[in-house]
Amino acid sequence: MCFVKVDSRSLEKQKGEYMLAYLLILIGFLSRFLPLESNLAPIAAIALFSGVYLNKKIAPWVPLIIMAVTDLIIGMHDVVLFTWGAFIIIGFMGRALKERKTPLSIFLMTIGASLLFFVVSNFGVWLVWYPRNIAGLVNCYTMALPFLRNTLAGNLVFSAILFGSYEMAGKLIGESRYRGVLFPVK
């Protein structure tokens, strides 16, 4: 019989990451049913946050689960591959923030995530709903500009809330016995 020694700190870290992932999925799920303006949603902020604080095996699934489940309830659309794909890419962008997260880098990455979502999702809209020529492309992105405003505003606000509250809670909790549950152990 072989016994495998399990590191209790790694179990605590894994438990903490799953708890955080479930919480983010719940927040994202509920937010999709709030009466918010179009594109004023926390999904990109959740994807970015997940990339920073969750391990690389969990992070891409968080926004994908939120979008897949809620789109099945709200209604599927022709550009799901583009919207879902953009959120997965944003999660990977969060990985780049992991080691050098500062308020400025989070702010800049949030703007980058907003622009990426705008470009990718509207490219899908152009392919499906507009003439496939330069005039159709320009018209598509021009018509989408009001949505970019809401995307930027929502992403900046929700990123500030997620990152700010998490970091503040981490400082308040410090090394308490709940740290491993709420904040994955390093």
Stockholm file with secondary structure:
# STOCKHOLM 1.0

chainA/1-186         MCFVKVDSRSLEKQKGEYMLAYLLILIGFLSRFLPLESNLAPIAAIALFSGVYLNKKIAPWVPLIIMAVTDLIIGMHDVVLFTWGAFIIIGFMGRALKERKTPLSIFLMTIGASLLFFVVSNFGVWLVWYPRNIAGLVNCYTMALPFLRNTLAGNLVFSAILFGSYEMAGKLIGESRYRGVLFPVK
#=GR chainA/1-186 SS CCCCCCCHHHHHHHHHHHHHHHHHHHHHHHHTTSCCCTTCCSHHHHHHHHHHHSCTTTTTHHHHHHHHHHHHHHCCCTTHHHHHHHHHHHHHHHHHHTTSCCHHHHHHHHHHHHHHHHHHHHHHHHHHHSCSSHHHHHHHHHHHHHHHHHHHHHHHHHHHHHHHHHHHHHHHHTTCTTHHHHSCCC
#=GC SS_cons         CCCCCCCHHHHHHHHHHHHHHHHHHHHHHHHTTSCCCTTCCSHHHHHHHHHHHSCTTTTTHHHHHHHHHHHHHHCCCTTHHHHHHHHHHHHHHHHHHTTSCCHHHHHHHHHHHHHHHHHHHHHHHHHHHSCSSHHHHHHHHHHHHHHHHHHHHHHHHHHHHHHHHHHHHHHHHTTCTTHHHHSCCC
//
